[in-house]
Protein backbone atom coordinates (compact mmCIF):
# COMPACT_ATOMS: atom_id res chain seq x y z
CA UNK A 1 0.00 0.00 0.00
CA UNK A 2 1.39 3.40 -0.93
CA UNK A 3 2.09 5.91 1.80
CA UNK A 4 -0.54 8.61 2.08
CA UNK A 5 0.40 11.84 0.42
CA UNK A 6 0.97 14.52 3.04
CA UNK A 7 -0.37 17.99 2.61
CA UNK A 8 2.28 20.31 1.28
CA UNK A 9 2.42 23.96 0.49
CA UNK A 10 2.09 27.22 2.30
CA UNK A 11 -1.39 27.98 0.98
CA UNK A 12 -2.83 24.63 2.07
CA UNK A 13 -1.20 25.02 5.46
CA UNK A 14 -2.68 28.49 5.89
CA UNK A 15 -6.14 27.21 5.01
CA UNK A 16 -5.94 24.32 7.46
CA UNK A 17 -4.37 26.58 10.09
CA UNK A 18 -7.25 29.02 9.74
CA UNK A 19 -9.72 26.22 10.37
CA UNK A 20 -7.73 25.06 13.40
CA UNK A 21 -7.63 28.61 14.78
CA UNK A 22 -11.39 28.93 14.31
CA UNK A 23 -12.02 25.68 16.23
CA UNK A 24 -9.72 26.79 19.07
CA UNK A 25 -11.46 30.17 19.18
CA UNK A 26 -14.89 28.55 19.25
CA UNK A 27 -13.80 26.48 22.26
CA UNK A 28 -12.77 29.72 24.00
CA UNK A 29 -16.08 31.33 22.97
CA UNK A 30 -18.26 28.44 24.16
CA UNK A 31 -19.75 30.34 27.11
CA UNK A 32 -20.81 33.21 24.82
CA UNK A 33 -22.70 31.05 22.34
CA UNK A 34 -20.92 32.80 19.48
CA UNK A 35 -19.17 31.16 16.56
CA UNK A 36 -15.78 32.42 15.42
CA UNK A 37 -17.20 34.38 12.48
CA UNK A 38 -19.85 36.00 14.65
CA UNK A 39 -17.23 37.08 17.19
CA UNK A 40 -15.03 38.54 14.47
CA UNK A 41 -17.97 40.44 12.98
CA UNK A 42 -18.96 41.91 16.36
CA UNK A 43 -15.36 42.98 16.88
CA UNK A 44 -15.22 44.64 13.45
CA UNK A 45 -18.51 46.46 14.10
CA UNK A 46 -17.13 48.14 17.22
CA UNK A 47 -15.42 50.57 14.81
CA UNK A 48 -18.84 51.69 13.60
CA UNK A 49 -21.70 50.65 11.33
CA UNK A 50 -20.91 49.22 7.92
CA UNK A 51 -22.75 48.17 4.84
CA UNK A 52 -23.25 44.54 3.96
CA UNK A 53 -20.64 45.06 1.24
CA UNK A 54 -18.31 46.32 3.96
CA UNK A 55 -19.02 43.23 6.07
CA UNK A 56 -18.21 41.01 3.09
CA UNK A 57 -14.97 42.89 2.41
CA UNK A 58 -13.85 43.02 6.05
CA UNK A 59 -14.36 39.29 6.61
CA UNK A 60 -13.51 38.19 3.04
CA UNK A 61 -16.79 36.30 2.74
CA UNK A 62 -19.56 36.04 0.18
CA UNK A 63 -22.99 37.64 0.31
CA UNK A 64 -24.85 34.56 1.56
CA UNK A 65 -22.35 33.97 4.38
CA UNK A 66 -22.49 37.65 5.40
CA UNK A 67 -26.29 37.57 5.38
CA UNK A 68 -26.33 34.41 7.53
CA UNK A 69 -23.89 35.87 10.06
CA UNK A 70 -25.78 39.15 10.35
CA UNK A 71 -29.14 37.38 10.54
CA UNK A 72 -27.99 35.14 13.38
CA UNK A 73 -26.61 38.08 15.34
CA UNK A 74 -29.70 40.19 14.61
CA UNK A 75 -32.02 37.39 15.80
CA UNK A 76 -30.34 37.56 19.23
CA UNK A 77 -30.36 41.37 19.32
CA UNK A 78 -26.59 41.79 19.00
CA UNK A 79 -26.72 43.80 15.77
CA UNK A 80 -29.36 45.74 13.89
CA UNK A 81 -29.82 46.51 10.22
CA UNK A 82 -31.14 49.83 8.99
CA UNK A 83 -31.34 51.73 5.73
CA UNK A 84 -28.17 53.59 4.87
CA UNK A 85 -29.06 57.32 5.00
CA UNK A 86 -26.39 58.03 2.37
CA UNK A 87 -27.80 55.43 -0.02
CA UNK A 88 -31.39 54.30 0.53
CA UNK A 89 -30.74 51.07 -1.36
CA UNK A 90 -28.11 49.64 0.96
CA UNK A 91 -28.30 48.51 4.57
CA UNK A 92 -26.07 49.43 7.47
CA UNK A 93 -25.22 46.87 10.12
CA UNK A 94 -24.51 48.23 13.60
CA UNK A 95 -23.65 46.59 16.90
CA UNK A 96 -26.21 47.05 19.71
CA UNK A 97 -25.65 47.55 23.43
CA UNK A 98 -26.08 43.83 24.18
CA UNK A 99 -23.75 43.09 21.25
CA UNK A 100 -21.09 45.37 22.74
CA UNK A 101 -21.33 43.55 26.09
CA UNK A 102 -20.98 40.18 24.36
CA UNK A 103 -18.16 41.52 22.22
CA UNK A 104 -16.12 42.29 25.36
CA UNK A 105 -16.47 38.64 26.38
CA UNK A 106 -15.46 37.56 22.87
CA UNK A 107 -12.44 39.87 22.93
CA UNK A 108 -11.31 38.18 26.16
CA UNK A 109 -11.48 34.86 24.28
CA UNK A 110 -9.36 36.35 21.46
CA UNK A 111 -6.84 37.58 24.03
CA UNK A 112 -6.58 34.18 25.72
CA UNK A 113 -6.04 32.37 22.42
CA UNK A 114 -3.63 35.04 21.14
CA UNK A 115 -1.51 34.53 24.26
CA UNK A 116 -1.39 30.78 23.67
CA UNK A 117 -0.48 31.23 20.01
CA UNK A 118 2.19 33.83 20.83
CA UNK A 119 4.03 31.13 22.77
CA UNK A 120 5.39 30.11 19.35
CA UNK A 121 7.71 33.11 19.70
CA UNK A 122 8.25 36.57 18.29
CA UNK A 123 9.67 35.30 15.02
CA UNK A 124 6.56 33.22 14.41
CA UNK A 125 4.28 36.18 15.16
CA UNK A 126 6.34 38.44 12.87
CA UNK A 127 6.17 35.78 10.17
CA UNK A 128 2.39 35.63 10.53
CA UNK A 129 2.14 39.41 10.17
CA UNK A 130 4.36 39.30 7.08
CA UNK A 131 2.17 36.60 5.51
CA UNK A 132 -1.01 38.55 6.26
CA UNK A 133 0.50 41.67 4.67
CA UNK A 134 1.48 39.66 1.62
CA UNK A 135 -2.05 38.23 1.33
CA UNK A 136 -3.44 41.76 1.53
CA UNK A 137 -0.99 42.99 -1.12
CA UNK A 138 -1.99 40.10 -3.43
CA UNK A 139 -5.72 40.83 -3.11
C-alpha positions as CSV (number, residue, x, y, z in Angstrom):
1,X,0.0,0.0,0.0
2,X,1.4,3.4,-0.9
3,X,2.1,5.9,1.8
4,X,-0.5,8.6,2.1
5,X,0.4,11.8,0.4
6,X,1.0,14.5,3.0
7,X,-0.4,18.0,2.6
8,X,2.3,20.3,1.3
9,X,2.4,24.0,0.5
10,X,2.1,27.2,2.3
11,X,-1.4,28.0,1.0
12,X,-2.8,24.6,2.1
13,X,-1.2,25.0,5.5
14,X,-2.7,28.5,5.9
15,X,-6.1,27.2,5.0
16,X,-5.9,24.3,7.5
17,X,-4.4,26.6,10.1
18,X,-7.2,29.0,9.7
19,X,-9.7,26.2,10.4
20,X,-7.7,25.1,13.4
21,X,-7.6,28.6,14.8
22,X,-11.4,28.9,14.3
23,X,-12.0,25.7,16.2
24,X,-9.7,26.8,19.1
25,X,-11.5,30.2,19.2
26,X,-14.9,28.5,19.3
27,X,-13.8,26.5,22.3
28,X,-12.8,29.7,24.0
29,X,-16.1,31.3,23.0
30,X,-18.3,28.4,24.2
31,X,-19.7,30.3,27.1
32,X,-20.8,33.2,24.8
33,X,-22.7,31.0,22.3
34,X,-20.9,32.8,19.5
35,X,-19.2,31.2,16.6
36,X,-15.8,32.4,15.4
37,X,-17.2,34.4,12.5
38,X,-19.8,36.0,14.6
39,X,-17.2,37.1,17.2
40,X,-15.0,38.5,14.5
41,X,-18.0,40.4,13.0
42,X,-19.0,41.9,16.4
43,X,-15.4,43.0,16.9
44,X,-15.2,44.6,13.5
45,X,-18.5,46.5,14.1
46,X,-17.1,48.1,17.2
47,X,-15.4,50.6,14.8
48,X,-18.8,51.7,13.6
49,X,-21.7,50.6,11.3
50,X,-20.9,49.2,7.9
51,X,-22.8,48.2,4.8
52,X,-23.3,44.5,4.0
53,X,-20.6,45.1,1.2
54,X,-18.3,46.3,4.0
55,X,-19.0,43.2,6.1
56,X,-18.2,41.0,3.1
57,X,-15.0,42.9,2.4
58,X,-13.9,43.0,6.1
59,X,-14.4,39.3,6.6
60,X,-13.5,38.2,3.0
61,X,-16.8,36.3,2.7
62,X,-19.6,36.0,0.2
63,X,-23.0,37.6,0.3
64,X,-24.8,34.6,1.6
65,X,-22.3,34.0,4.4
66,X,-22.5,37.6,5.4
67,X,-26.3,37.6,5.4
68,X,-26.3,34.4,7.5
69,X,-23.9,35.9,10.1
70,X,-25.8,39.1,10.3
71,X,-29.1,37.4,10.5
72,X,-28.0,35.1,13.4
73,X,-26.6,38.1,15.3
74,X,-29.7,40.2,14.6
75,X,-32.0,37.4,15.8
76,X,-30.3,37.6,19.2
77,X,-30.4,41.4,19.3
78,X,-26.6,41.8,19.0
79,X,-26.7,43.8,15.8
80,X,-29.4,45.7,13.9
81,X,-29.8,46.5,10.2
82,X,-31.1,49.8,9.0
83,X,-31.3,51.7,5.7
84,X,-28.2,53.6,4.9
85,X,-29.1,57.3,5.0
86,X,-26.4,58.0,2.4
87,X,-27.8,55.4,0.0
88,X,-31.4,54.3,0.5
89,X,-30.7,51.1,-1.4
90,X,-28.1,49.6,1.0
91,X,-28.3,48.5,4.6
92,X,-26.1,49.4,7.5
93,X,-25.2,46.9,10.1
94,X,-24.5,48.2,13.6
95,X,-23.7,46.6,16.9
96,X,-26.2,47.1,19.7
97,X,-25.6,47.5,23.4
98,X,-26.1,43.8,24.2
99,X,-23.8,43.1,21.3
100,X,-21.1,45.4,22.7
101,X,-21.3,43.6,26.1
102,X,-21.0,40.2,24.4
103,X,-18.2,41.5,22.2
104,X,-16.1,42.3,25.4
105,X,-16.5,38.6,26.4
106,X,-15.5,37.6,22.9
107,X,-12.4,39.9,22.9
108,X,-11.3,38.2,26.2
109,X,-11.5,34.9,24.3
110,X,-9.4,36.3,21.5
111,X,-6.8,37.6,24.0
112,X,-6.6,34.2,25.7
113,X,-6.0,32.4,22.4
114,X,-3.6,35.0,21.1
115,X,-1.5,34.5,24.3
116,X,-1.4,30.8,23.7
117,X,-0.5,31.2,20.0
118,X,2.2,33.8,20.8
119,X,4.0,31.1,22.8
120,X,5.4,30.1,19.4
121,X,7.7,33.1,19.7
122,X,8.2,36.6,18.3
123,X,9.7,35.3,15.0
124,X,6.6,33.2,14.4
125,X,4.3,36.2,15.2
126,X,6.3,38.4,12.9
127,X,6.2,35.8,10.2
128,X,2.4,35.6,10.5
129,X,2.1,39.4,10.2
130,X,4.4,39.3,7.1
131,X,2.2,36.6,5.5
132,X,-1.0,38.5,6.3
133,X,0.5,41.7,4.7
134,X,1.5,39.7,1.6
135,X,-2.0,38.2,1.3
136,X,-3.4,41.8,1.5
137,X,-1.0,43.0,-1.1
138,X,-2.0,40.1,-3.4
139,X,-5.7,40.8,-3.1
